[in-house]
Amino acid sequence: MNNDKIQLFEDKKIRTAWDEEKEEWFFSVVDVVGVLTEQPTYQGARNYWKVLKKRLSDEGNQSVTNCNRLKMTAADGKKRLTDVADTAQLLRIIQSIPSPKAEPFKVWLAEVGRERIEETIDPEISINRALETYAKKGYSREWINQRLQAIQVRKELTDEWQDRGVSKGIEYAILTDEITRAWSGMSTRQYKKYKGLTKENLRDNMSTAEIVFNMLAEVSATELSKAEQPQTFEENRDVAQRGGRVAGNARKEIEQQTGRPIVTSQNAAQLNEVVTNMIEGVVSEDETEKEV
């Protein structure tokens, strides 16, 4: 775990730690409390958090009970244990802070909660919001359509895993890792690191070609599972590996034919920039032709 990362909130330093194993950010609670309550000194922030922590603990708040302590670099350069919270815990703590700076977080939480309830009642709302979100992020219409198809393919695969008795969570993650390694040559974590990602969704940072090969791998695994109906987790793992290899062999074949790699280190921001530049180039050429 890297405990020496600094993030800024309104030019104020927030000490953070990235847990690569859990793929989770942890934030120094004292630093966040100090910013939100506008404490002039670090000691003032510590005292505020001490009082708030006791009150929340007395109320039975699990967010406080489950807070971890990590060694982080203090102002004097020495490593000292400090309370840290993951994103969910931190948002719960922020809800208990009467501060104008905390209000945007509270409004956001209420909006997210309302949207989640709406999506539970009408799942189509979730799909429409996904379309809007991808469009706002600059993804092309073609990419968005491909991504939505990939979501459906993934759903069919996880439904098949559920029918075969595979447990959600760690077992899903292991089988996904096997498929990814078999077709791309990298584990999911290695793939994300290759693209410079941390918490971001890997599929949201794939090119169209990468999405297609990932879909082929998952479709192959689904069809093999339906045909063979594996009974144990190890049998499911074998099916996942073989399904991934189908796409892996296809990837190698196309790479040999074209001389270009399918797997790219580019992430969404870089891929969208390439598309934007291409569009601007076409528009520029078109305008030049009109002038001529």
Secondary structure as UniProt FT lines:
FT   STRAND          2..9
FT   TURN            10..11
FT   STRAND          12..19
FT   TURN            20..23
FT   STRAND          24..28
FT   HELIX           29..36
FT   TURN            37..38
FT   HELIX           42..58
FT   TURN            59..60
FT   HELIX           62..65
FT   STRAND          68..73
FT   TURN            75..76
FT   STRAND          79..85
FT   HELIX           87..95
FT   TURN            100..102
FT   HELIX           103..121
FT   HELIX           123..136
FT   TURN            137..138
FT   HELIX           141..163
FT   TURN            164..165
FT   TURN            168..169
FT   HELIX           170..184
FT   HELIX           188..194
FT   TURN            195..196
FT   HELIX           203..205
FT   HELIX           208..228
FT   HELIX           233..258
FT   HELIX           268..291
//
